Amino acid sequence: MRKNKFKVLFVYPNIEMRTIPPVGIATISALLKENNIEVDVFDGTRYTDYYLNPDLDYDTSHEKFNRMDIHKDRVNNSNVNAFDWGDRDISLKTSSIFTDFTNKIEKFGPDLIAMSIVENTYDLGLQLLNSVYDNIPVVMGGVFATFAPEICINDPKVDFVCRGEGEYPMLDLCNALAQGKNPSSILNIWHKSIDGTITRNPLRPAIDINQLPIADYTIYEPELFYTPMQGKVWRIVGFETQRGCPYTCTYCNSPSNNYTYRKENAGNFYRKKSVENLKTEMDYLVKNFNPELIYFVADTFLAMSKPELDEFSEFYQDYKLPFWMNTR
């Protein structure tokens, strides 16, 4: 039996100063903590040393970029109103992202590195992993890992890939590693053994998202909550109301999630949280994180029935908070 808690270090190789604290990592963190697993995060936001030469380093054909203060480009292109990070006393980090990453690992001592990536953060993620010489197991998850698992699992630094939802697969993986058990049969997880053999497990049934704990935003640095919008820097909290989308727009990855889950007999990927559950979560987030604006994390926020929308609108009026949503 282990004397110490199993430790997971989440790595978020974010494009600098972009969007909000990731809800996915925060939800997995909440579940792991409920099960006596210790969690920390290394966040790649706000580092200035990584992106130094925009004219040479930016490849528009593939979105292969790591951009310092990407919002400023949008200002220059007249896509957003001008703003000033100094209004909220936010400054960029001038230390080395790679040195800070290795120092975080030495200080925290993780048993597992869990990296959440999208396509245009994959390259930075690999560079971070290659800067570490400790033989720590690595699992990759997120949108890119779900739809390009072969690319991820074949990298020498990657031991596991998590496809689809990560909450319970991550819990199962942590428990297996902590107990010294073989992790090769965990649903949603692809496993590469020492001899290079890859086990490609199918997806497990889509979970009831109403049963998940409230996202654990305490793991993030305070600066990550601030995002520019309409010429002002707001303190923003992400609020997940649903997963997936009932529509089939070809420019979006949600239809692919629906198709993949159905193909592997894993149920419907599109699910909604109950209005009762949403009210409980909203109360908690407002009381504990004092947001100035709510960022509804939903592919199509208005995919509600009229009674659901009426009930949601009624309780939301109690908060008087502006919000951002994506819909169609």
CORBEL-V483713 format. One record per run of one state. SS is the DSSP state (H for helix, E for strand, L for the rest). FROM is the first residue (numbers start at 1). LEN is the number of residues. Records with the same first field share a line. If there is no record, write none. Layout:
SS = FROM-LEN ; FROM-LEN
This chain:
L = 1-6 ; 13-10 ; 35-3 ; 44-3 ; 48-6 ; 58-1 ; 60-4 ; 65-5 ; 77-8 ; 89-4 ; 94-3 ; 109-3 ; 117-2 ; 131-6 ; 142-1 ; 148-1 ; 154-6 ; 163-4 ; 179-10 ; 193-5 ; 201-8 ; 212-5 ; 220-2 ; 230-2 ; 241-1 ; 244-10 ; 264-7 ; 273-2 ; 290-3 ; 298-8 ; 317-5 ; 325-4
E = 7-6 ; 38-6 ; 47-1 ; 59-1 ; 64-1 ; 93-1 ; 112-5 ; 137-5 ; 160-3 ; 189-4 ; 198-3 ; 226-4 ; 232-9 ; 242-2 ; 271-2 ; 293-5 ; 322-3
H = 23-12 ; 54-4 ; 70-7 ; 85-4 ; 97-12 ; 119-12 ; 143-5 ; 149-5 ; 167-12 ; 209-3 ; 217-3 ; 222-4 ; 254-10 ; 275-15 ; 306-11
